[in-house]
Structures are given as structure tokens and as C-alpha cells.
Amino acid sequence: MTHPYSNDPIWGPPAPIIPIELSPSFDPSNRIIEVALIDSGASISAITKNIVEVLDLDPIREVTVRGVTGDKTLRVYPVNLTFHGRVFPNMTAICLEDVAYPIIGRDVLNNYYIYLKGPSLETEVT
């Protein structure tokens, strides 16, 4: 399946995005659909503060992560994530409070072939 890149000016150059579905691990019927950034540099997927609030999630622990701006201690939340038709039940995602979109990291991406078709501004997932 092929998905168009986002032209949202928040990214600067267009970015590879894909729709996902999220729900609390304890309540799969409480679902939301979001657009997420594909980020092969992220080892773990991340959700936004807004998603935490909308789904009424409680953290299960904190972890220290290393990013381009240094180390940060972040809260970890249990979620069900549906990506490209596959449900990843009871997975953990960190909450990044300063981002506008969730991020799909290698914990999910490593289950797929991801083709970034830069010239046509599309992402193909197989």
C-alpha cells in the first residue's frame, strides 16, 4: 500500500506519514485514528501528550532515552497500535510532549519493508 507524504509545514521538507489506530491496552473499543511520522531513527514508537489525554492513559514506568538534544526521562504507556492492518497489542510507547504527531519507530517498522519514494513523495509499506 502506498501513502502520500505530508506537506505540513511543520516538517520543513515533506515527510513520510501513515495513518495508525491507537487504543488503550485495557480498552480496545476506545479507538482513535491519527497520522504518524515514520522514523527509522527512532528505536521505540512515541505518542503525543494529546493522545495520552484523549485515551486517558496511565504511565507504567519511566525510561531514559537519548535523542539529538541529549538524554531525557520520559513516561511509558501501554497501547494497542494498528499499523498497516496489523495490531500490535499491549505494546509500549513513550510520550513526547513537544511533538505534534505520533512517531512510528523500529519496534514496529522492523516488521515491514518500507520504501521511501522521495521523488514521488510517497511511502510504500509491504
PyMOL commands that set and color helices and strands:
alter all, ss='L'
color gray80, all
select helices_A, chain A and resi 9-11+49-55+106-109+118-120
alter helices_A, ss='H'
color red, helices_A
select strands_A, chain A and resi 2-4+17-24+32-38+46-48+61-67+70-83+86-96+103-104+114-117+122-125
alter strands_A, ss='S'
color yellow, strands_A
deselect
rebuild
show_as cartoon
